[in-house]
Amino acid sequence: MEQDPHPLTRHLSASPAPPGSGWPGDPADATTPVARDAAEVLSLAASVDDLDELAARTSVCRACPRLVEWREEVATVRRRASFADQPYWGRPVPWFGDPAARHLVVGLAPAANGANRTGRMFTGDRSGEWLYAALHRAGLATRPVAEAAGDGLELLDCRITAPVHCAPPDNKPTTVEQRTCSPWLDAELRLSQERLESVLALGSLGWQAFLQAAVRLGWQVPRPRPRFGHGEVVELRTDAGRPVRLVGCYHVSQQNTFTGRLTETMLDEALGLLTGRPSGEPLPPEATQR
């Protein structure tokens, strides 16, 4: 099997990267159980009791044939020319960040030559450049640039996830694919709801997916169900009655950032709503010392 050197570690890797083969940050190994259909996703997600194990199980999922075929095709014969000499992760991309985070960012799905290549949420493309720079300005990331898994970047009191964990053709997962993947998000919320305080939904699909997950978990969601809007803020309550603030933000897609629909100031303000601090105000010392 052909192998290429990882851009940072220079470790030789096949594409897609086999679980446990040495890819930086890989949460899985050869013994991690693999979901091969929707029923197995539901079973494996419902039985997990740890966020790290959730990441591992998510990262080896093969339940959606179209997505498996596409992500692996991109990783082998459809690589972008500028990355042709690099190995591609080519697997589902699990959550990234602080497992004890109070703040959650919800996107949509990995980009074919971004997270599908690097194996880390929003890493390796222009959307990630915008998001991580803003997270750094907000005191939620240790550095403003995300190169690849293994670059030392850490999130502080923040975690990034998605309702769909595989790169979809044309960036459009089907309704069935979204439904099949949804138990992974349900499990993540179930395992983190005792600490979670706020959620930033990037785009209307992220907003809708999060609200649907909240309803499935028995959270209190306003009726009629709140509509997405940039800067929209809605208070939800977990089944235990804890408040969770949901904030809407235009997605950091090139379509939005290139056209000026989303500006750096708008993104900073949305992150200020997420953290409850004015944009640019740093984290308190105790948050960065955990």
TORKOLDREN-476828 format. One record per residue: residue in three letters; x, y negated, z negated of N, C-alpha, C in turn. Coordinates in steps of 0.001 Angstrom, whole numbers, plus 500000, padded with zeros to 6 digits. Each point is the difference from the previous one (the first is absolute). Example, Ala and Ser with C-alpha at 12.3 -4.5 7.8 and 13.67 -1.06 7.14 Angstrom:
2
R,Ala,513190,505690,492200,499110,498810,500000,500900,498800,500000
R,Ser,499650,498950,500720,500820,498810,499940,499230,498910,499270
***
This chain:
290
R,Met,500841,501189,500000,499159,498811,500000,500884,498750,500000
R,Glu,499691,499065,500900,500795,498777,500105,499874,499172,498731
R,Gln,501132,499425,499565,500011,499158,498817,500679,498674,500318
R,Asp,499544,498958,499298,500563,498667,500167,500358,499441,498631
R,Pro,500971,499071,499931,500394,499430,498708,499009,498951,499510
R,His,499622,500100,498734,499137,498992,499393,500721,498650,500071
R,Pro,499288,498905,500320,500669,498704,500227,500739,499445,498789
R,Leu,499626,500412,498790,500667,499498,498805,500915,501042,499363
R,Thr,499492,501188,499783,500786,501022,499294,500939,500755,500922
R,Arg,499709,499980,501304,500740,500751,501034,499813,501507,499846
R,His,499114,500409,499113,499685,501416,499848,499288,500484,501257
R,Leu,500436,501138,500536,499370,500533,501204,498632,500566,499673
R,Ser,499029,499656,500828,498634,500460,499765,499326,500344,501306
R,Ala,499173,501021,499943,499135,500324,501131,498822,499031,500008
R,Ser,499282,499974,501107,498787,499200,500111,498865,500923,500459
R,Pro,498893,500039,499267,499736,499377,498704,500907,500566,498907
R,Ala,500128,499259,498898,500885,500400,498913,499374,501138,499198
R,Pro,500646,501163,499918,499436,501099,499206,499957,499629,498516
R,Pro,498958,500391,499291,499918,499686,498556,501212,500531,499250
R,Gly,500571,499166,499148,501121,500419,499181,501323,500093,500720
R,Ser,500099,499387,501174,501224,500123,500798,500993,498874,499752
R,Gly,499692,499093,499070,500952,498955,499664,499622,498609,500436
R,Trp,498780,499819,500533,499562,498652,500377,499839,499153,498740
R,Pro,500511,498753,499982,499894,499169,498797,498555,499824,499555
R,Gly,499762,500287,498724,498677,499794,499446,498971,501053,500322
R,Asp,500388,501070,500684,499055,501059,500344,499449,500624,498710
R,Pro,498685,499942,499760,499459,500544,498751,499728,501497,500045
R,Ala,500087,500607,501190,499614,501398,500175,501209,500906,500162
R,Asp,499747,501299,499894,501010,501001,500329,499292,501171,500661
R,Ala,500732,501066,500248,499454,501128,500746,498858,500699,499271
R,Thr,499852,499774,498708,498947,500663,499228,498729,499163,499861
R,Thr,500015,498767,500484,498825,499135,499872,498833,500567,500815
R,Pro,498830,500146,499392,498860,500563,500736,499536,499085,501127
R,Val,499631,500605,501118,499635,499265,501210,498507,500131,500280
R,Ala,499327,498874,500149,498591,500005,500402,499914,500097,501519
R,Arg,499224,500967,500497,499890,500204,501444,498599,499730,500544
R,Asp,499084,499613,499147,498670,499585,500453,499383,499121,498913
R,Ala,498816,499460,500293,499373,499050,499077,499702,500632,498644
R,Ala,499587,501262,499997,499676,500668,498737,501240,500142,499131
R,Glu,501143,500277,500619,501233,500138,499223,500491,498647,499498
R,Val,499795,498937,500764,500328,498658,499504,499193,499718,498743
R,Leu,498703,500265,500055,499126,499753,498855,500459,500798,498784
R,Ser,500333,501261,500207,500416,500858,498891,501326,499563,499396
R,Leu,500986,499732,500855,501335,499632,499500,499991,498619,499354
R,Ala,499197,499084,500524,499922,498665,499402,499265,500046,498664
R,Ala,498940,500792,499927,499213,500063,498772,500762,500659,498856
R,Ser,500942,500890,500328,500698,500755,498967,501295,499350,499541
R,Val,500446,498948,500667,501270,499375,499640,499820,499143,498747
R,Asp,500979,500009,499112,499892,499226,498762,501180,499072,499775
R,Asp,500744,499701,501073,501197,499176,499887,500193,499263,501310
R,Leu,500327,498703,499930,500152,499208,501219,501169,500462,500863
R,Asp,501081,500459,499382,501131,500484,500786,499628,501257,500770
R,Glu,499264,500895,499360,499553,501208,500700,498988,499642,501075
R,Leu,499174,498989,499753,499082,499529,501024,500763,499530,501226
R,Ala,501070,499221,499779,500819,499529,501122,500577,501181,500772
R,Ala,500461,501012,499279,500591,501168,500653,498964,500713,500863
R,Arg,498829,500251,499441,498972,500717,500756,499503,499187,501191
R,Thr,499855,498695,499803,499592,499138,501107,501004,500060,501138
R,Ser,501289,500042,499675,501060,499868,501005,500184,501227,500885
R,Val,499322,501103,499690,500128,501206,500838,498665,500413,500608
R,Cys,498975,499162,499869,498664,500340,500484,499990,500206,501521
R,Arg,499233,501010,500448,499867,500297,501425,498525,500214,500359
R,Ala,499122,499264,499330,498573,500273,500132,499359,499437,501267
R,Cys,500610,499012,500621,499401,499350,501176,500842,500306,501238
R,Pro,499576,500943,500846,500821,500442,501145,500440,498864,500913
R,Arg,499115,499058,500305,500354,498908,500910,501098,499135,499400
R,Leu,499913,499717,498702,501002,499165,499355,501329,500731,499866
R,Val,499960,501282,499684,501231,500783,499913,500712,500003,501353
R,Glu,499241,500245,501060,500595,500029,501338,500606,498646,500363
R,Trp,499286,498913,499706,500474,498666,500382,501234,499589,499209
R,Arg,499954,500148,498678,501122,499550,499173,501266,500768,500357
R,Glu,499872,501294,500334,501174,500796,500333,500467,499743,501437
R,Glu,499065,499676,500874,500382,499641,501366,500787,498695,499999
R,Val,499539,499028,499224,500736,498734,499875,501386,500251,499413
R,Ala,500082,500911,499047,501267,500273,499315,501019,500716,500885
R,Thr,499547,500557,501093,500911,500776,500849,500163,499392,501392
R,Val,498946,499939,500767,500135,499587,501405,499459,498606,500290
R,Arg,499372,499345,499029,499458,498658,500217,500667,498957,499107
R,Arg,501207,500235,499573,500692,499024,499170,500196,498689,500763
R,Arg,499918,498912,499283,500336,498708,500610,501474,500009,500361
R,Ala,500336,499408,501131,501372,500053,500513,501021,499496,498986
R,Ser,499635,498962,499232,500946,499424,499034,500260,500925,498817
R,Phe,499187,501040,499853,500190,500943,498892,500268,501414,500509
R,Ala,500358,500114,501254,500127,501322,500613,501079,500859,499358
R,Asp,500984,499377,499362,501089,500759,499390,499779,500250,498510
R,Gln,498790,499692,499504,499695,500195,498587,499016,501146,499816
R,Pro,500092,500698,498869,498966,501004,499708,498719,499308,499579
R,Tyr,498883,500642,500250,498686,499496,499604,499431,500883,498893
R,Trp,499402,499343,499019,499316,500715,498924,498923,500917,500577
R,Gly,499089,499460,500788,499030,500784,500740,499016,500794,499162
R,Arg,499776,499589,498756,499067,500669,499095,499042,498974,499406
R,Pro,498982,500422,499254,499167,499017,499299,500862,499164,499052
R,Val,499664,498727,499873,500782,499087,499163,499274,499826,498667
R,Pro,500596,500419,498883,499320,499899,498707,500076,498599,499422
R,Trp,499346,499815,498857,500070,498707,499320,501450,499660,499683
R,Phe,500255,498695,499851,501343,499532,499657,499903,498936,498920
R,Gly,500888,500084,499014,500072,498952,498992,500030,500541,498591
R,Asp,499403,499240,499106,500027,500278,498569,498816,500883,499625
R,Pro,500236,501218,499490,498875,500863,499633,499158,499432,498865
R,Ala,500570,499100,499198,499265,499384,498893,499496,498609,500357
R,Ala,499914,499691,501280,499663,498649,500447,498590,499579,499577
R,Arg,499877,498711,499706,498682,499403,499759,499400,499456,501293
R,His,500856,499802,501022,499544,499380,501244,500209,500964,501167
R,Leu,498965,500136,500823,500020,500940,501127,499731,499246,501297
R,Val,500777,500307,501036,499781,499463,501339,499519,501144,500884
R,Val,498880,499804,500685,499418,501040,500841,500033,499545,501454
R,Gly,500729,500728,500845,500063,499685,501416,499003,500817,500783
R,Leu,500406,500480,501185,499118,500846,500808,500672,501327,500309
R,Ala,501094,499955,500786,500686,501226,500403,501421,499640,500426
R,Pro,500926,500957,499963,501378,499723,500417,500089,499619,501476
R,Ala,500994,499182,500327,500290,499672,501390,500868,501099,500611
R,Ala,499803,500272,501274,500673,501121,500652,501513,499904,499929
R,Asn,500542,498796,500228,501448,499813,499972,500471,499225,498769
R,Gly,499094,499839,499042,500328,499358,498733,500091,501044,498912
R,Ala,498923,500114,499194,500017,500962,498893,500097,501440,500478
R,Asn,499463,500306,501173,500134,501362,500537,501458,500329,500306
R,Arg,500794,498972,500228,501439,500188,500228,500775,500019,498696
R,Thr,499693,499076,499101,500816,499826,498800,499527,500832,498811
R,Gly,498727,500409,500008,499477,500787,498901,499580,499186,498799
R,Arg,499839,498686,500164,499610,499147,498881,499006,498954,500469
R,Met,499000,499745,499189,498938,499068,500357,500542,498640,500447
R,Phe,499499,499524,501157,500305,498671,500521,501509,499755,500154
R,Thr,500757,501023,500269,501449,499833,500138,500422,500277,501432
R,Gly,500726,499027,500578,500532,500211,501343,499249,499312,501108
R,Asp,499088,499084,499675,499297,499272,501052,499729,498568,499553
R,Arg,499444,499200,500902,499803,498582,499707,498960,499780,498893
R,Ser,498992,500864,499932,499012,499861,498929,500672,500126,498641
R,Gly,500909,500968,499896,500721,500190,498757,500897,498828,499657
R,Glu,500583,499376,501015,500841,498832,499754,499185,498909,499298
R,Trp,498792,499788,500461,499134,499005,499380,499602,500417,498592
R,Leu,499565,501243,499854,499467,500431,498716,501067,500025,498917
R,Tyr,501167,500593,500281,501016,500113,498949,500617,498644,499653
R,Ala,500117,499124,500986,500491,498653,499688,499039,499301,499039
R,Ala,498687,500181,500249,499003,499375,499123,499985,500661,498624
R,Leu,500133,501313,499959,500045,500688,498707,501211,499553,499189
R,His,501115,499753,500681,501196,499511,499309,499764,498593,499462
R,Arg,499375,499142,500796,499702,498646,499535,499071,500031,498784
R,Ala,499128,501008,499943,499059,500122,498888,500591,500710,498788
R,Gly,501263,500437,500112,500633,500696,498900,499625,501460,499893
R,Leu,499447,500565,501080,499541,501386,499982,500955,500948,500718
R,Ala,501059,499485,500608,500982,500833,500699,501396,499501,499665
R,Thr,500950,500924,499914,501354,499639,499588,500799,499357,501122
R,Arg,499534,500113,501232,500691,499361,501122,498985,499677,501083
R,Pro,500296,499026,500872,499012,499556,500985,499995,500800,501291
R,Val,500963,500884,500173,500141,500729,501264,499882,501496,499757
R,Ala,499213,500665,500830,499861,501449,499943,500592,500589,501282
R,Glu,501146,500666,499879,500670,500567,501172,499547,501425,500276
R,Ala,500188,500862,499003,499671,501416,500133,500004,500604,498611
R,Ala,499400,501147,499855,500061,500708,498724,501460,500208,499631
R,Gly,500343,499704,498754,501385,500109,499567,500721,498673,499947
R,Asp,499295,498883,500282,500661,498686,500020,500027,499330,498622
R,Gly,499467,500653,498974,500026,499453,498656,498818,499133,499626
R,Leu,499103,499744,500948,498825,499185,499716,499111,500688,498967
R,Glu,499545,499237,499006,499049,500491,499018,498861,499002,499855
R,Leu,498822,500497,499667,498877,499136,499690,499837,499917,498491
R,Leu,499582,498831,499523,499865,499727,498577,498535,499803,499645
R,Asp,499447,500930,499236,498604,499922,499572,499053,499987,501199
R,Cys,500427,500602,501098,499222,499993,501234,500200,501321,500739
R,Arg,498968,500436,500686,500088,501216,500813,499251,499755,501308
R,Ile,500490,500598,501076,499367,499872,501310,499488,501366,500428
R,Thr,498767,500032,500490,499432,501250,500479,499158,499720,501242
R,Ala,499320,501043,500498,499175,499851,501192,498901,501054,499987
R,Pro,498865,499713,500618,498935,500997,500085,500271,501079,501037
R,Val,500913,499719,500941,500432,501003,500983,501519,500051,499948
R,His,500566,501197,499835,501435,500117,499745,500821,500406,501220
R,Cys,499366,500278,501127,500728,500334,501230,499812,498891,501030
R,Ala,501035,499787,500823,499895,499023,501082,498983,500486,501031
R,Pro,498964,499211,500308,499009,500409,500995,500291,499397,501376
R,Pro,499617,500679,501067,500122,499402,501333,499250,498664,500072
R,Asp,500629,499002,500607,499402,498668,500152,499631,499362,498665
R,Asn,500622,500471,498907,499720,499476,498660,498535,500129,499614
R,Lys,499298,501024,500541,498571,500152,499748,499686,501434,499573
R,Pro,499956,500253,498690,499552,501319,499548,498511,500157,500247
R,Thr,499568,501208,500275,498573,500246,500194,499285,500026,498652
R,Thr,498678,499931,500064,499206,500070,498771,500238,501323,499285
R,Val,500090,501081,500752,500242,501315,499406,501374,500038,499340
R,Glu,501013,499431,500641,501344,499978,499417,500040,499172,498716
R,Gln,499293,498870,499992,499936,499193,498784,499322,500772,498870
R,Arg,498939,500715,500333,499286,500769,498980,500855,501165,499492
R,Thr,500713,500653,500895,500859,501121,499600,501098,499545,499063
R,Cys,500572,498812,500237,501115,499483,499206,499550,499367,498687
R,Ser,498728,499681,499879,499524,499216,498867,500240,500627,498624
R,Pro,500010,501329,499840,500254,500534,498654,501371,499625,499428
R,Trp,500984,499736,500857,501310,499576,499472,499873,498643,499306
R,Leu,499251,499064,500599,499793,498693,499367,499161,500140,498736
R,Asp,498975,500855,500054,499180,500234,498811,500872,500486,498842
R,Ala,500897,500945,500288,500865,500546,498955,500933,498926,499449
R,Glu,500517,499139,500886,500901,498944,499539,499285,499043,499054
R,Leu,498780,499636,500334,499244,499107,499121,499639,500699,498697
R,Arg,499621,501255,500087,499671,500749,498784,501176,500051,499040
R,Leu,501202,500181,500542,501186,500146,499164,500554,498662,499507
R,Ser,499559,498894,500586,500569,498698,499630,498986,499034,499414
R,Gln,498725,500390,499907,498961,499043,499626,500111,499502,498567
R,Glu,500680,500723,499123,500118,499531,498628,500930,498796,499877
R,Arg,500853,499779,501030,500926,498865,499945,499689,498955,501064
R,Leu,499355,500406,501063,499781,499113,501138,499176,498772,499609
R,Glu,500485,498814,500444,499296,498751,499707,499505,499295,501257
R,Ser,500734,500148,501120,499602,499271,501200,500464,500726,501251
R,Val,499278,499745,501092,500260,500652,501280,499944,498958,501106
R,Leu,501005,500012,500876,500003,499142,501190,499689,500881,501203
R,Ala,498866,499754,500639,499607,500765,501179,500412,499229,501244
R,Leu,500876,500607,500806,500471,499368,501227,499069,500370,501154
R,Gly,499151,499083,500383,499088,500228,501106,498688,500625,499560
R,Ser,499019,499925,500884,498651,500472,499664,499952,501509,499809
R,Leu,500820,500745,500752,499977,501453,499855,500574,500431,498650
R,Gly,501065,499341,499558,500539,500286,498680,499003,499648,498914
R,Trp,499303,498877,500179,498969,499551,499059,498870,501045,499909
R,Gln,499492,500409,501148,498902,500967,500023,500430,501342,499416
R,Ala,501209,500446,500354,500474,501291,499505,500142,499984,498484
R,Phe,500497,498887,499457,500146,499930,498549,498636,500004,499316
R,Leu,499054,499224,500501,498677,499974,499394,499334,501370,500062
R,Gln,500163,500693,501111,499426,501343,500128,500612,500952,498973
R,Ala,501318,499887,499789,500658,500834,498997,499474,499663,498604
R,Ala,499836,498714,499716,499500,499578,498695,498607,500571,499743
R,Val,499147,499988,501014,498654,500555,499852,500072,501500,499742
R,Arg,500856,500703,500748,500117,501451,499793,500461,500346,498587
R,Leu,500807,499114,499398,500510,500244,498654,499027,499537,498916
R,Gly,498873,499458,500406,499009,499585,499026,500239,498631,499405
R,Trp,500826,499166,500668,500230,498647,499510,498756,499143,500242
R,Gln,499914,498921,499238,498923,499039,500208,500405,499039,501119
R,Val,499243,500026,501085,500256,499161,501166,498764,499142,500244
R,Pro,500176,498675,500175,498836,499136,500214,499157,500455,501188
R,Arg,498697,499778,499892,499072,500293,501088,499240,498735,500371
R,Pro,499894,499700,501289,500558,500763,501123,501523,500024,499965
R,Arg,500561,501004,500660,501445,500168,499959,500694,498756,500556
R,Pro,500998,499468,499303,500658,498751,500421,500634,500123,501385
R,Arg,499902,498928,500762,500585,499962,501337,501425,499459,499931
R,Phe,500832,500474,500888,501398,499557,500045,500096,498550,500442
R,Gly,500945,499301,499407,500354,498658,500433,501362,499656,499435
R,His,500784,499240,500734,501304,499605,499466,499803,499093,498792
R,Gly,500636,500363,498879,499855,499243,498774,498777,500369,499180
R,Glu,499187,500931,500520,498833,500457,499246,500457,500773,498765
R,Val,499351,499745,498871,500342,500684,498742,498730,500595,499411
R,Val,500072,501292,499673,498853,500715,499444,500460,500769,498773
R,Glu,499205,499985,498958,500332,500787,498813,499232,501320,500024
R,Leu,500756,501089,499908,499432,501332,499875,500257,500480,498575
R,Arg,499370,501102,499631,500279,500622,498704,500134,501504,500184
R,Thr,501029,500545,499350,500210,501444,500073,498869,500706,499260
R,Asp,499971,501330,500075,498948,500731,499299,500122,499853,498488
R,Ala,501203,499565,499533,500190,499742,498574,499694,498550,499630
R,Gly,499616,499194,500988,499627,498616,499736,501129,498994,500112
R,Arg,501208,500431,500425,501122,499070,500137,499819,499153,501259
R,Pro,500218,498684,499913,499878,499165,501188,501197,500182,500939
R,Val,499731,500025,501298,501036,500036,501034,499642,498946,501040
R,Arg,500926,499106,500273,499770,498893,500926,500403,500421,501416
R,Leu,499063,499892,500944,500275,500313,501406,500133,498699,500775
R,Val,501134,499850,500709,500303,498777,500754,500126,500347,501479
R,Gly,499351,499234,500841,500101,500199,501438,501102,499145,500608
R,Cys,500710,500576,500974,501064,499271,500699,500058,500491,501442
R,Tyr,500115,499070,500943,500208,500434,501376,501216,500918,500072
R,His,499928,500988,500862,501101,500947,500143,501239,499291,500547
R,Val,501183,500498,499577,501260,499392,500440,500425,500530,501370
R,Ser,499036,500259,500858,500288,500463,501364,500588,498861,500820
R,Gln,500734,500358,501043,500565,498967,500877,498899,499193,500662
R,Gln,498872,500642,500276,498890,499279,500612,499563,498835,499114
R,Asn,500029,500197,498696,499599,498937,499074,501119,499014,499709
R,Thr,501235,500510,499811,501092,499096,499618,500507,499193,501192
R,Phe,500009,500583,501192,500468,499270,501185,499034,498892,500394
R,Thr,498714,500237,499792,498998,499015,500425,499728,498948,498940
R,Gly,500537,500181,498799,499775,499045,498929,498721,500228,499228
R,Arg,499300,501093,500319,498804,500306,499212,500382,500256,498539
R,Leu,501183,500626,499815,500547,500182,498656,501338,499283,499941
R,Thr,500146,499071,499083,501255,499272,499810,500678,500480,498720
R,Glu,501270,499631,499828,500709,500362,498771,499302,499415,498780
R,Thr,499528,498770,500125,499304,499361,498885,498739,500768,499635
R,Met,499245,500431,501000,498775,500759,499742,500318,501330,499325
R,Leu,501060,500648,500443,500391,501273,499399,500456,499796,498559
R,Asp,500786,498963,499772,500448,499695,498633,498813,499719,499086
R,Glu,499022,499272,500510,498828,499683,499186,499208,501258,499674
R,Ala,499898,500925,500970,499292,501250,499744,500721,500822,498935
R,Leu,501323,500013,500048,500762,500713,498981,499871,499324,498640
R,Gly,499836,498690,499992,499739,499297,498751,498669,500431,499393
R,Leu,498993,500236,500851,498720,500507,499519,500152,501427,499482
R,Leu,500866,500774,500645,500251,501379,499560,500589,500031,498600
R,Thr,501022,499184,499768,500723,500050,498731,499398,499101,498933
R,Gly,499148,499060,500418,499471,499040,499040,500977,498903,499662
R,Arg,501057,499865,500827,500998,498948,499805,500053,499129,501247
R,Pro,500268,498713,499860,500167,499155,501191,501100,500561,500888
R,Ser,499861,499850,501319,501010,500511,500925,501359,499406,499663
R,Gly,501006,500871,499983,501350,499572,499703,500373,500089,498542
R,Glu,499010,500193,499110,500321,500120,498576,500547,501399,499730
R,Pro,501159,500138,499358,500608,501314,499824,499263,500850,498978
R,Leu,500282,501307,500032,499470,500904,499000,500551,499658,498623
R,Pro,499231,500263,498947,500555,499856,498653,501111,501002,499789
R,Pro,500999,499700,499151,501171,500874,499819,499640,501432,499642
R,Glu,498962,500200,499183,499694,501367,499582,499568,500879,501162
R,Ala,499422,499393,501053,499559,500783,501149,501173,500491,500826
R,Thr,501087,499243,500039,501148,500379,500814,500980,500871,499249
R,Gln,499751,500235,498711,500928,500788,499198,499472,501386,499686
R,Arg,498822,500346,500577,499456,501314,499718,500820,501065,500706
***
